[in-house]
Amino acid sequence: MRFVNLTPHVVRLNDGREFAPSGAVARCRNVYGPADADGIATVSIGPLEGLPEPADGVIYIVSGLAATAAARAGRRDVVAPATGHPEAVRDAEGRIVSVPCLVREV
């Protein structure tokens, strides 16, 4: 299995594996509705951009939001870093250093 990192950051697993950015980025933007009188707007996940077509033996690493959009489109070849996992390692400022695994949206 080959992993292609479609994020702008190095993805590190707690076991020491690293996935360097590929140079391409898959992302989706939020789509906002107008705010109501209370200042509350609706938000939905917009279209996913920059995700290549499926390829045999390739898993694409993307952000959590992009992974959600990909799962909704039926893609099973897309994963995201498990940044919310209790075993994720953070630095003194709270930034993610490494994650225990990659996750696939269901």
C-alpha positions in Angstrom: 0.0 0.0 0.0 1.3 3.5 -0.9 0.2 6.6 1.0 0.0 10.0 -0.6 -0.2 12.9 1.8 -2.6 15.5 0.4 -2.1 17.9 3.3 0.4 20.8 3.5 2.0 19.2 6.7 4.1 16.2 7.5 1.9 13.6 9.0 3.7 11.6 11.8 2.5 8.5 13.5 3.4 7.7 17.0 5.3 4.6 15.8 7.8 6.9 13.9 6.4 6.6 10.4 6.2 9.9 8.5 4.4 11.0 5.4 5.8 14.0 3.7 3.4 16.4 1.9 3.1 15.4 -1.8 2.8 19.0 -2.9 -0.9 18.7 -3.8 -3.6 19.5 -1.3 -7.1 18.2 -1.2 -9.5 20.5 0.6 -13.1 21.5 0.9 -14.4 24.8 2.1 -17.4 25.4 4.3 -20.5 26.9 2.7 -22.3 29.4 4.9 -25.9 30.5 4.8 -27.0 34.0 5.9 -27.0 34.7 9.6 -30.4 35.0 11.2 -31.5 37.8 13.7 -29.7 35.9 16.5 -26.4 35.8 14.5 -26.7 32.1 13.8 -25.9 30.8 10.3 -26.1 27.4 8.7 -22.9 25.7 7.5 -22.3 22.7 5.3 -19.3 21.0 3.7 -18.6 22.4 0.3 -17.2 20.5 -2.7 -14.0 18.5 -2.3 -11.2 19.9 -4.5 -7.8 18.4 -5.4 -8.5 14.7 -4.6 -7.2 12.5 -7.4 -9.3 9.6 -8.8 -8.9 6.3 -7.0 -5.7 4.4 -7.9 -4.9 0.7 -7.2 -2.8 0.4 -4.0 -3.0 4.1 -3.1 -4.4 5.6 0.1 -4.8 9.4 0.2 -4.2 11.2 3.5 -6.3 14.4 3.8 -7.7 16.6 6.6 -10.6 15.4 8.7 -13.1 17.7 6.9 -11.9 16.5 3.5 -12.1 12.9 4.7 -15.8 13.4 5.7 -16.5 14.9 2.3 -14.8 12.0 0.6 -16.7 9.4 2.7 -20.0 11.1 1.8 -19.0 10.7 -1.9 -18.3 6.9 -1.3 -14.5 7.1 -1.3 -12.9 4.3 0.8 -9.3 5.2 -0.3 -9.1 8.3 1.9 -8.0 8.6 5.5 -7.2 11.4 7.9 -4.8 11.7 10.9 -6.5 10.8 14.2 -5.9 14.2 15.8 -8.7 13.8 18.3 -7.5 10.4 19.5 -6.5 10.3 23.2 -3.1 9.0 22.3 -2.3 11.9 19.9 0.9 13.6 21.1 0.9 17.4 21.4 3.7 19.9 22.1 3.7 22.5 24.9 1.5 24.9 22.8 -1.1 22.1 22.1 -0.1 21.5 18.5 -0.2 18.0 17.1 3.2 16.3 17.0 2.1 12.8 16.1 -1.0 10.6 16.0 -1.4 6.9 16.9 -3.1 6.1 13.6 -4.9 7.2 10.5 -8.7 7.0 10.4 -11.3 6.3 7.7 -14.7 7.9 8.0 -17.7 5.6 8.0 
